[in-house]
C-alpha cells in the first residue's frame, strides 16, 4: 500500500510517497513564508504561503500516485497560529524560532523566566504558550481569535474540511505547561498566570480526523517524533542522533521516564521520546566555515565562495593528536540562553585550522553523547545508534567522531525526508 506523508518545515514543505517502508517519490518546495519585521527577535511566517505550498505538493503526488491509502502530516513544533470561529487564520504563524519569550518582563526576568518562576514549569522562548502569554500581555492576540494550533494542525484540518483543529499530544506538549504523564495541560498553572483556558485547542482522541478525496487523514504529529519514526524505519528500539542546522539526541521508552537534562515527550500511538536538543548543533560547523572564509578573504583580498572543500581536504589528512577542547554551545541552551561556547587547551602546536576543525566536530559529538549518558544513567537502555540529518550524512569524518564518542558505529538512515516519511508511517500504522 502507498502512503503519503507531508512535512511543514520551517523553510520548506516536503511530501513523500512511501511503499513498503521505502520512499518512492518526493517533492520539496521552498515555502517563502518568512515575513519582514523590524524586530530581529521576531520570527513569523505567512500562513497562506505555507498553505499554497502544502496543497501544491500534495496535489502533485496524488496526481502521480492516485492509489494512496492514507495521509499523515507533521511539521515544525512549538509554534502557533491563531484561528477565528470559522477556523480561519487571523494571525501569522509564530514559529519555534521566535524570541519574544526572552524579552524582559518583570523583576529583571524574561517572559519565559517569569513564567517558570511563577509556575515551576521549565519553558522557553518559542514555546506556543510562552508566545501566547507575551501576545496577551502586549495586546497582540487578535480580537477574533478563539483558539490556536500548530501550522500542521491547520493544514490537516483544511485537508479534512473540519471546522476546528485537533491537536495530537506530541504537539500539545511542545507548547509548554503540559503534563506528559497525565496527557493534559496544567490548567491550574495557566489560570495562575492569567491565561484564558478556552483558547486551548482540543486534543485529538482518535488518530483519524477525517479524509481528503476519500483518503483517510490522520492527526498531525510533532516533527521530532515523526523524524524518529522515519529515520529508524519505524523501529522504536534505537537511539537517534540528528545533525542538521541544529542537533538532537532521541531515544524511545515505552514507560514514562524522567531524565534531568532531557525532555520527556509523548510519542504518537503510545510511549515516550526522551529528547535533548542543543540550540547550535550543526550550525557550529557552519560558523567555523564562516570564520575561515572571512579570514581567507581578509588575507587575500579576494572573495571566497566557500571553505567547505578546503576543510574536507584538511580532514582527509587524518585526525591529529593533542586536540584542543571545543564547547560548541555558541547560542547557549534553552535552560541557559546566556551560556556561550569556548575553546580550551590551545598550544603552540595545536592552534591550527586542522586541529580546530577536528576539535569542533569532537565537541559536537560529545555534546550529544553527554545527553545520551544522562539517558543511560537514568535507567535507559543502550540501543543501536542511528544517524540522520544532512550535517551528519554529508560528513563521514563527523560520523567517525560520533562513532568514537558513543562507542558504537553510527548507522546512517537511508531516508532523506525523515519527518514526512515518519508521518506516513504513523498514518499507515492505523489502517
VENBEL-V217509 format. One record per residue. N is the residue number from 1. NEAR is the number of other C-alpha atoms within 12 Angstrom. Layout:
BEGIN
N & NEAR
N & NEAR
END
This chain:
BEGIN
1 & 23
2 & 32
3 & 45
4 & 52
5 & 58
6 & 61
7 & 54
8 & 52
9 & 40
10 & 35
11 & 27
12 & 29
13 & 39
14 & 43
15 & 44
16 & 49
17 & 44
18 & 39
19 & 24
20 & 16
21 & 31
22 & 31
23 & 30
24 & 24
25 & 29
26 & 32
27 & 32
28 & 28
29 & 29
30 & 23
31 & 28
32 & 23
33 & 30
34 & 26
35 & 24
36 & 15
37 & 14
38 & 9
39 & 13
40 & 14
41 & 20
42 & 28
43 & 30
44 & 34
45 & 35
46 & 28
47 & 35
48 & 26
49 & 26
50 & 38
51 & 36
52 & 23
53 & 31
54 & 42
55 & 32
56 & 23
57 & 33
58 & 41
59 & 25
60 & 23
61 & 30
62 & 30
63 & 17
64 & 19
65 & 23
66 & 22
67 & 21
68 & 33
69 & 31
70 & 41
71 & 54
72 & 57
73 & 58
74 & 54
75 & 50
76 & 46
77 & 44
78 & 43
79 & 46
80 & 50
81 & 46
82 & 40
83 & 34
84 & 25
85 & 19
86 & 19
87 & 28
88 & 29
89 & 35
90 & 27
91 & 32
92 & 35
93 & 43
94 & 47
95 & 45
96 & 37
97 & 32
98 & 34
99 & 30
100 & 36
101 & 38
102 & 32
103 & 27
104 & 18
105 & 20
106 & 17
107 & 12
108 & 12
109 & 17
110 & 27
111 & 35
112 & 42
113 & 30
114 & 28
115 & 38
116 & 26
117 & 19
118 & 23
119 & 23
120 & 20
121 & 27
122 & 29
123 & 37
124 & 38
125 & 44
126 & 37
127 & 40
128 & 44
129 & 54
130 & 43
131 & 45
132 & 46
133 & 39
134 & 35
135 & 27
136 & 21
137 & 19
138 & 15
139 & 11
140 & 20
141 & 29
142 & 23
143 & 17
144 & 19
145 & 30
146 & 28
147 & 38
148 & 46
149 & 53
150 & 51
151 & 53
152 & 48
153 & 55
154 & 43
155 & 46
156 & 46
157 & 36
158 & 32
159 & 34
160 & 29
161 & 21
162 & 22
163 & 22
164 & 34
165 & 43
166 & 40
167 & 44
168 & 43
169 & 43
170 & 43
171 & 49
172 & 42
173 & 41
174 & 46
175 & 46
176 & 42
177 & 39
178 & 35
179 & 26
180 & 31
181 & 22
182 & 14
183 & 27
184 & 28
185 & 28
186 & 27
187 & 22
188 & 20
189 & 24
190 & 29
191 & 18
192 & 19
193 & 29
194 & 19
195 & 26
196 & 22
197 & 24
198 & 14
199 & 30
200 & 35
201 & 35
202 & 26
203 & 28
204 & 30
205 & 17
206 & 20
207 & 33
208 & 32
209 & 35
210 & 30
211 & 25
212 & 29
213 & 20
214 & 16
215 & 26
216 & 30
217 & 43
218 & 46
219 & 50
220 & 55
221 & 58
222 & 45
223 & 46
224 & 49
225 & 52
226 & 46
227 & 51
228 & 48
229 & 45
230 & 42
231 & 42
232 & 40
233 & 35
234 & 31
235 & 27
236 & 34
237 & 24
238 & 32
239 & 44
240 & 48
241 & 54
242 & 47
243 & 39
244 & 28
245 & 24
246 & 33
247 & 37
248 & 42
249 & 46
250 & 50
251 & 50
252 & 39
253 & 32
254 & 22
255 & 20
256 & 25
257 & 29
258 & 24
259 & 26
260 & 22
261 & 27
262 & 34
263 & 37
264 & 37
265 & 44
266 & 38
267 & 40
268 & 45
269 & 30
270 & 23
271 & 25
272 & 34
273 & 43
274 & 44
275 & 37
276 & 37
277 & 36
278 & 44
279 & 35
280 & 32
281 & 40
282 & 40
283 & 27
284 & 39
285 & 39
286 & 27
287 & 24
288 & 28
289 & 28
290 & 20
291 & 22
292 & 27
293 & 26
294 & 20
295 & 19
296 & 20
297 & 17
298 & 13
299 & 12
300 & 11
301 & 11
302 & 12
303 & 14
304 & 21
305 & 15
306 & 20
307 & 26
308 & 23
309 & 17
310 & 20
311 & 30
312 & 24
313 & 17
314 & 21
315 & 27
316 & 18
317 & 15
318 & 18
319 & 25
320 & 22
321 & 14
322 & 20
323 & 28
324 & 29
325 & 29
326 & 30
327 & 30
328 & 39
329 & 35
330 & 30
331 & 24
332 & 21
333 & 26
334 & 30
335 & 26
336 & 22
337 & 25
338 & 15
339 & 18
340 & 18
341 & 27
342 & 21
343 & 23
344 & 19
345 & 18
346 & 19
347 & 15
348 & 11
349 & 16
350 & 23
351 & 21
352 & 20
353 & 29
354 & 30
355 & 31
356 & 39
357 & 44
358 & 39
359 & 38
360 & 40
361 & 44
362 & 35
363 & 37
364 & 47
365 & 44
366 & 32
367 & 39
368 & 45
369 & 34
370 & 25
371 & 35
372 & 40
373 & 28
374 & 28
375 & 33
376 & 26
377 & 18
378 & 20
379 & 19
380 & 29
381 & 23
382 & 24
383 & 27
384 & 26
385 & 37
386 & 40
387 & 47
388 & 44
389 & 35
390 & 27
391 & 31
392 & 38
393 & 28
394 & 21
395 & 29
396 & 23
397 & 31
398 & 40
399 & 35
400 & 29
401 & 32
402 & 40
403 & 28
404 & 20
405 & 27
406 & 33
407 & 20
408 & 20
409 & 22
410 & 31
411 & 28
412 & 34
413 & 33
414 & 21
415 & 33
416 & 35
417 & 43
418 & 45
419 & 46
420 & 54
421 & 51
422 & 50
423 & 53
424 & 51
425 & 48
426 & 45
427 & 43
428 & 35
429 & 23
430 & 23
431 & 21
END
